[in-house]
Amino acid sequence: MTEKGRRDFCIECRKDTEYLLQKRDIIKTIRGKDYTFGITVAICAECGEEMSIPGLIDKNVQEIDEQYRAIEGLVSINDIERLMKIYKIGKAPLSLALGFGEVTIPRYLEGQIPSKEYSNVVRAAMVSPAYMKQKLTENRDKLTDAAYKKSLAAADSIESLFSVSDKMLRVIAYVFEKLEEVTPLMLQKLLYFIQGIYSALYGRPIFEEDCRAWVHGPVYPEVYELFRDFKYNPIDDTRFALFEGTADALTEEEKNVIDLVLNTFGMYSGKVLERITHNEDPWKEARKGYGDGIPSNTLLPKESIMKYYEVINNKYGIGTEEGLKTYIHDMLEKA
């Protein structure tokens, strides 16, 4: 099947023909090691031979570069550009701040592939404001006062946002990785369900943060503060780079529970999830004495959440999607 409007000269047919864009694997040797890369090729719709079309060689170079970096775990040009935006620092000052030569980062931005050692330094700065502050301090004498103060202020600002535990960050990162769009309200409820189901199945909480019984259901205040500063969809924010890769540190047990929640509760909006939590005993018990519209910062104990979901597990079998879907159906029937 050809795509209308895609035509070029085929040297085999000796005329303009339509062509298809397809993926083809090639083996390329880099630094003595063989790699298999998937590149885009143009195939003549009439004779089936490959065609050379404008821009395809550049696209293949980009495809190979991106795949090679991914295979070797090396940062991309996009990663470096985001790092500059996050810490409000130029390419030459960033290079000096990280302890590199002044032209190192500029060369990486032009396409030079970084060493694994230097790539790890860049990646560490991407995921840790504390690490970036350490590098800025170490290389203070190489930077102008203006560059140093501006970047340090940005690092301080970002570090103050991330007051949640590493485990909480990993769970949030995994949720973002799996779902295309997550509102703050939805995220709060998903975290609550993840905590409840994990603790019921494994007898311990998945993260250390305490939940509060707010008007709109269970809320983790630290997470609320974190995302209040993200003005748009968090995934579209440059600072989201600080989350990337952190989900890899989760255990299989933790990922399985999060997947269970996302495949069931994650199908509903934040407002629907709020209705479910409003019918659950932990939130109702914590809200006793408060009217519907009266704010409350009452603790919603982890033990209370765990005990509730242990009972629910005995009744529904919440270690399966089927059990959770039945529970959700029953709770929405009550709403």
VENWOCOR-V696767 format. One record per residue. N is the residue number from 1. RES is the residue in one small letter. PHI is phi in degrees with one decimal (NA if undefined). PSI is psi in whole degrees, 0 to 359 (999 if undefined). NEAR is the number of other ideal C-beta (glycine too) atoms within 10 Angstrom. Layout:
N_RES_PHI_PSI_NEAR + N_RES_PHI_PSI_NEAR
//
This chain:
1_m_NA_122_4 + 2_t_-90.1_162_14 + 3_e_-107.6_122_11 + 4_k_-57.9_138_6 + 5_g_92.5_347_6 + 6_r_-95.3_99_14 + 7_r_-136.6_148_16 + 8_d_-161.3_178_15 + 9_f_-83.3_126_13 + 10_c_-98.6_122_23 + 11_i_-72.7_341_12 + 12_e_-80.6_316_13 + 13_c_-81.0_342_14 + 14_r_60.3_39_8 + 15_k_-163.7_168_11 + 16_d_-71.3_130_10 + 17_t_-136.9_162_19 + 18_e_-77.1_154_15 + 19_y_-139.6_160_22 + 20_l_-110.4_143_15 + 21_l_-96.4_125_13 + 22_q_-131.7_164_11 + 23_k_-98.1_140_9 + 24_r_-138.7_138_12 + 25_d_-83.5_137_8 + 26_i_-129.2_155_13 + 27_i_-107.9_127_8 + 28_k_-130.3_136_13 + 29_t_-96.0_123_8 + 30_i_-127.1_122_13 + 31_r_52.4_43_7 + 32_g_78.9_8_5 + 33_k_-124.5_136_9 + 34_d_-85.2_136_8 + 35_y_-128.6_146_15 + 36_t_-105.5_121_10 + 37_f_-118.6_144_18 + 38_g_-95.9_116_11 + 39_i_-118.1_161_18 + 40_t_-88.8_132_14 + 41_v_-126.8_153_17 + 42_a_-103.1_126_18 + 43_i_-114.0_127_17 + 44_c_-63.1_130_21 + 45_a_-71.4_343_18 + 46_e_-97.6_312_14 + 47_c_-104.8_347_13 + 48_g_81.7_5_9 + 49_e_-87.6_158_14 + 50_e_-71.8_145_17 + 51_m_-118.4_150_21 + 52_s_-99.0_112_12 + 53_i_-115.7_155_18 + 54_p_-58.1_135_7 + 55_g_85.8_350_7 + 56_l_-71.6_323_17 + 57_i_-62.8_316_10 + 58_d_-62.0_320_9 + 59_k_-64.1_319_13 + 60_n_-64.2_320_16 + 61_v_-61.6_316_12 + 62_q_-64.8_318_14 + 63_e_-61.6_315_16 + 64_i_-65.1_318_17 + 65_d_-60.7_312_16 + 66_e_-64.1_318_14 + 67_q_-69.4_321_16 + 68_y_-62.7_316_15 + 69_r_-62.8_320_17 + 70_a_-66.0_317_10 + 71_i_-62.5_317_13 + 72_e_-88.6_358_15 + 73_g_70.4_34_11 + 74_l_-99.1_147_20 + 75_v_-68.2_153_21 + 76_s_-97.9_171_17 + 77_i_-60.8_320_16 + 78_n_-61.5_321_10 + 79_d_-59.6_314_20 + 80_i_-66.4_320_21 + 81_e_-63.4_321_14 + 82_r_-67.8_323_19 + 83_l_-61.3_319_23 + 84_m_-63.3_320_18 + 85_k_-70.2_318_12 + 86_i_-58.8_314_22 + 87_y_-101.5_9_25 + 88_k_50.7_56_14 + 89_i_-139.4_144_26 + 90_g_-76.4_172_15 + 91_k_-67.9_316_19 + 92_a_-68.6_313_17 + 93_p_-60.3_323_23 + 94_l_-62.3_318_26 + 95_s_-58.4_315_24 + 96_l_-70.3_321_23 + 97_a_-62.5_325_26 + 98_l_-83.2_357_22 + 99_g_90.6_14_13 + 100_f_-93.3_177_19 + 101_g_-71.6_158_11 + 102_e_-60.5_331_12 + 103_v_-97.8_1_13 + 104_t_-63.3_305_21 + 105_i_-62.9_317_27 + 106_p_-55.4_321_16 + 107_r_-68.5_322_15 + 108_y_-62.6_322_24 + 109_l_-69.2_339_15 + 110_e_-87.2_356_10 + 111_g_120.4_350_10 + 112_q_-63.3_137_12 + 113_i_-85.3_128_17 + 114_p_-73.9_158_23 + 115_s_-71.5_163_10 + 116_k_-61.1_320_9 + 117_e_-61.5_311_7 + 118_y_-70.1_324_19 + 119_s_-60.5_319_20 + 120_n_-64.4_325_14 + 121_v_-65.5_314_17 + 122_v_-61.5_316_21 + 123_r_-65.4_322_20 + 124_a_-62.3_320_15 + 125_a_-66.8_328_26 + 126_m_-67.2_323_22 + 127_v_-100.4_355_16 + 128_s_-140.4_105_17 + 129_p_-59.4_326_22 + 130_a_-63.5_320_11 + 131_y_-66.0_319_16 + 132_m_-63.3_319_26 + 133_k_-62.4_321_19 + 134_q_-62.5_316_14 + 135_k_-66.5_321_21 + 136_l_-61.6_318_25 + 137_t_-68.1_317_11 + 138_e_-60.9_324_12 + 139_n_-111.7_26_17 + 140_r_-53.7_319_12 + 141_d_-71.4_347_7 + 142_k_-91.3_350_15 + 143_l_-109.1_154_20 + 144_t_-71.7_158_10 + 145_d_-57.6_318_8 + 146_a_-63.4_313_9 + 147_a_-65.4_318_19 + 148_y_-63.5_310_20 + 149_k_-65.8_320_12 + 150_k_-65.9_315_17 + 151_s_-71.0_322_24 + 152_l_-65.1_320_20 + 153_a_-63.6_320_12 + 154_a_-65.2_318_20 + 155_a_-65.0_319_24 + 156_d_-61.5_317_11 + 157_s_-62.6_315_14 + 158_i_-69.5_319_19 + 159_e_-61.5_324_15 + 160_s_-68.4_335_12 + 161_l_-70.7_323_17 + 162_f_-90.9_68_18 + 163_s_-94.5_7_13 + 164_v_-90.8_164_19 + 165_s_-68.8_160_13 + 166_d_-59.4_321_12 + 167_k_-64.9_318_17 + 168_m_-61.2_317_21 + 169_l_-60.6_320_20 + 170_r_-65.7_319_23 + 171_v_-64.7_314_29 + 172_i_-61.2_317_24 + 173_a_-60.5_320_21 + 174_y_-68.0_320_22 + 175_v_-61.2_314_21 + 176_f_-62.7_322_19 + 177_e_-64.2_324_16 + 178_k_-88.5_327_16 + 179_l_-105.6_141_14 + 180_e_-72.3_324_7 + 181_e_-143.6_132_10 + 182_v_-134.3_119_21 + 183_t_-81.4_158_14 + 184_p_-56.0_320_15 + 185_l_-64.5_316_17 + 186_m_-64.1_317_21 + 187_l_-59.1_315_23 + 188_q_-58.0_315_25 + 189_k_-69.3_321_27 + 190_l_-62.5_320_23 + 191_l_-62.9_320_24 + 192_y_-62.8_313_25 + 193_f_-65.4_321_27 + 194_i_-61.6_315_23 + 195_q_-60.9_313_26 + 196_g_-63.9_313_30 + 197_i_-71.1_319_26 + 198_y_-63.2_314_24 + 199_s_-66.6_326_21 + 200_a_-68.9_322_21 + 201_l_-79.9_329_19 + 202_y_-120.3_1_13 + 203_g_73.3_17_9 + 204_r_-155.9_153_9 + 205_p_-71.3_155_19 + 206_i_-84.4_328_25 + 207_f_-137.4_162_22 + 208_e_-86.5_342_11 + 209_e_-61.4_143_19 + 210_d_-90.4_145_13 + 211_c_-95.2_151_27 + 212_r_-122.0_148_17 + 213_a_-92.3_84_22 + 214_w_-84.8_171_20 + 215_v_-55.1_318_15 + 216_h_-93.4_27_13 + 217_g_104.5_187_24 + 218_p_-62.1_136_25 + 219_v_-140.3_139_22 + 220_y_-98.8_105_23 + 221_p_-54.3_322_16 + 222_e_-62.8_322_15 + 223_v_-71.0_322_22 + 224_y_-59.1_314_15 + 225_e_-65.0_322_13 + 226_l_-60.0_312_21 + 227_f_-90.0_352_17 + 228_r_-64.5_332_10 + 229_d_-83.4_345_13 + 230_f_-87.4_106_15 + 231_k_-71.0_334_9 + 232_y_-120.5_194_7 + 233_n_-56.2_121_13 + 234_p_-50.6_324_20 + 235_i_-65.1_332_14 + 236_d_-84.6_352_10 + 237_d_-82.6_136_16 + 238_t_-55.0_325_12 + 239_r_-67.8_350_18 + 240_f_-61.0_339_16 + 241_a_-56.6_334_18 + 242_l_-67.7_341_23 + 243_f_-87.2_333_22 + 244_e_-63.8_135_16 + 245_g_89.9_341_15 + 246_t_-69.7_333_18 + 247_a_-65.9_338_20 + 248_d_-63.0_339_11 + 249_a_-83.0_358_13 + 250_l_-73.5_150_18 + 251_t_-79.5_166_10 + 252_e_-63.9_322_7 + 253_e_-59.9_315_12 + 254_e_-65.1_316_20 + 255_k_-63.6_321_16 + 256_n_-62.2_318_13 + 257_v_-67.6_316_26 + 258_i_-61.3_318_26 + 259_d_-60.9_319_14 + 260_l_-56.8_313_22 + 261_v_-67.0_315_25 + 262_l_-67.7_327_19 + 263_n_-78.8_352_13 + 264_t_-122.6_285_21 + 265_f_-61.3_327_22 + 266_g_-66.4_353_19 + 267_m_-83.4_353_11 + 268_y_-113.1_160_17 + 269_s_-74.9_167_12 + 270_g_-59.4_323_17 + 271_k_-68.3_323_13 + 272_v_-68.1_318_15 + 273_l_-63.9_325_25 + 274_e_-61.1_319_20 + 275_r_-60.1_322_16 + 276_i_-65.0_312_22 + 277_t_-64.6_330_22 + 278_h_-69.2_344_18 + 279_n_-101.8_5_14 + 280_e_-97.9_145_20 + 281_d_-59.0_317_13 + 282_p_-56.4_312_23 + 283_w_-68.3_318_23 + 284_k_-63.6_320_12 + 285_e_-65.2_317_14 + 286_a_-68.4_335_20 + 287_r_-92.0_0_19 + 288_k_-56.7_133_9 + 289_g_93.2_353_8 + 290_y_-111.4_137_13 + 291_g_-72.1_170_9 + 292_d_-57.3_324_7 + 293_g_-103.2_7_6 + 294_i_-88.6_123_9 + 295_p_-62.6_149_9 + 296_s_-151.2_140_16 + 297_n_-112.9_29_9 + 298_t_-63.4_136_17 + 299_l_-62.6_137_12 + 300_l_-110.9_93_24 + 301_p_-58.4_143_14 + 302_k_-59.7_324_20 + 303_e_-64.8_321_10 + 304_s_-64.0_317_18 + 305_i_-64.1_316_24 + 306_m_-64.2_314_21 + 307_k_-62.4_319_16 + 308_y_-60.5_313_18 + 309_y_-75.1_339_23 + 310_e_-65.4_318_15 + 311_v_-63.7_316_11 + 312_i_-63.8_323_21 + 313_n_-64.4_319_18 + 314_n_-62.6_328_10 + 315_k_-85.9_318_11 + 316_y_-109.6_338_18 + 317_g_72.3_67_13 + 318_i_-80.2_9_26 + 319_g_-82.1_2_14 + 320_t_-127.3_155_12 + 321_e_-64.6_323_13 + 322_e_-61.6_315_11 + 323_g_-62.8_317_17 + 324_l_-67.1_320_22 + 325_k_-63.8_322_16 + 326_t_-65.9_317_16 + 327_y_-61.6_315_21 + 328_i_-61.1_316_19 + 329_h_-58.2_314_9 + 330_d_-65.4_321_14 + 331_m_-68.3_323_17 + 332_l_-72.5_333_13 + 333_e_-66.4_330_8 + 334_k_-78.6_334_10 + 335_a_-67.4_999_10
//
